[in-house]
Amino acid sequence: MSVIPPSPSPEILPPLPVDADGAVGSSARRLVAAARSTLPARLEASNTPPNAGAAAPIDLDVLVGGRDVRRMTPRQMVDLSLNLYAAGVIDWEEYALLAFQPELHPDYDLTIGALTGEPAAPDTPRDFIDHWRRRLAFEQRHGAGDPDILGRVSRIVLVLRQIDRSVKVVGQEVAQRVPSAGR
């Protein structure tokens, strides 16, 4: 059995510089306390400036990127969920649920795919509102009674439905403004 020799004593480093403000460290490496942002109570598809003291409205067109949550691939859902989390629409736990797409795992075909008999199809569009509605119904029927998971899944369904409604409204407005070719 070999014995690992003790590590040499740490060298004494020179003191960190102190600037005129009394801050320790160089300005490039200074830690800055960030103010906690307020999360919006609900999505607002508005381009109007926010009221004083109110949460800023979220531009769904930019956030969603013109994608339809009823015809979205798992890869696109990962991107959308990150955008929703970054904008403060969903919290970390909701992001973790929404962004987890098993078909993107390289061993999907050897694990889940082997059990279900279906290969991974991460680029095949699917209806994520329907998926999360079914998940909510499953949690309500068979869940372990965890109110947190039930609340998160129902919030995901709510957010996806609001996104779907805003995309359809925008689509209808555009269709009404475009003159038909037959006129």
Residue, then its C-alpha position, 0 to 999 in steps of 0.5 A: m500500500s502506498v501512502i500519498p505524501p501530504s501536499p505542500s503548504p499553500e503559498i501566501l498570495p499577495p493581498l487583493p487590490v482595493d479600488a477607490d470605492g473600497a471594493v476588493g478585487s479588479s473591476a473585471r472580477r467584481l461580484v455584483a449583487a443582482a436585484r431579483s426581478t418580479l415575475p409577471a402574474r400572467l402572460e400579456a401579448s402587448n407591445t405597450p410600455p409597462n406601467a410604473g411598478a408593474a411587470a413588463p409585458i411579454d412579447l409572445d411573437v418574439l418569445v415563441g418565434g412564430r412556432d405553433v405549440r400544436r405542431m412543434t418538435p421536441r427540439q423546438m420545445v426545448d428552445l421554447s421552454l428555455n425562452l419561457y424560463a428566461a423571460g420569467v414566464i415559468d419557474w425552474e421546476e416548470y422549465a425542467l418538466l417542459a424542457f425534458q424531452p426523452e427522445l433527445h437522449p442518445d440511448y432512447d431507442l435502447t431504453i424507452g424505445a425498446l419497451t414501447g417498440e417505437p424509435a425516437a422521432p425528435d424532429t417529428p412535430r406533435d401537439f404539446i398542448d394535448h400531451w400536457r393535457r393528458r399528463l395533467a389528467f394522468e396526474q389527477r387520476h394516478g398522481a401521488g397526491d403531490p400538489d406541487i407537481l399537479g400545480r406545475v403541470s396545470r400551469i404548463v397547460l395554461v401557459l401553452r394554451q395562452i401561447d396557442r391563443s395568441v398565435k391564432v389571434v395573430g394568424q387571424e389578424v394577418a389573414q384578414r389584412v392580406p387581400s385575397a388573390g381573387r379580388 
